[in-house]
């Protein structure tokens, strides 16, 4: 799946894969207890997967902050620019992001003419919804569609049906079936799901007011709520357009 999304050769991933410590120093309240969903390395790359259930400004900012931490961690090591690993974040979303036509959205550091400033990081967004709609309509699924559906569907019978005939996917389906029968794993999943629901509710309360109108007082309301949940001032300034003095008055 990583190879299909990023273009990194599959053999390189299989031969040089290694796990990374997913814990970085906590910098704000929102990140308390936060870990990357998946963080691993292969030769020349550090790859971060994030599974995002709902679209929210806080989710985008949080994931951007995490990618920044990965980049900072890389730059703190004794690399030259030429041998420095590339930081890649892959967002698997349960929503459509910006461009609803493309299967994979790619974000890089570009100028207004499309020239890439820094080739050492990339961010990808993929939507589970597109694959799920194809599945429900009975349309032909790509290998990437099937991989995404296996990660998202909850009924083992559906997962096994999608994986049927593909040895790699059947291995994943069998492992998921084993985990689904493990009471400890199920308990951890339920607890994490409830926490996610609570955090989504808090984020929505802090963000959704006035986003459509964008009036200054509504921006302040958004900023105030983002401050409450620990979003850094710099990120709030960028997201709302408010300056540092205006943010300070809200604290």
Secondary structure by P-SEA (a helix, b strand, c coil): cccccccccaaaaaacccccccccccccccccccccccccccccbbbbbbbbccccaaaaaaaaaaaaaaaaaaaacccccccbbbbbbbbbcccccccccccbbbbcccccccccccccbbbbbbbaaaaaaaaaacccccaaaaaaaaaccccaaaaaaaacccaaaaaaaaaaaaaaacaaaaaaaaaaaaaaaaaaaaaaaacccccccccaaaaaaaaaaaaaacccaaaaaaaccccaaaaaaac
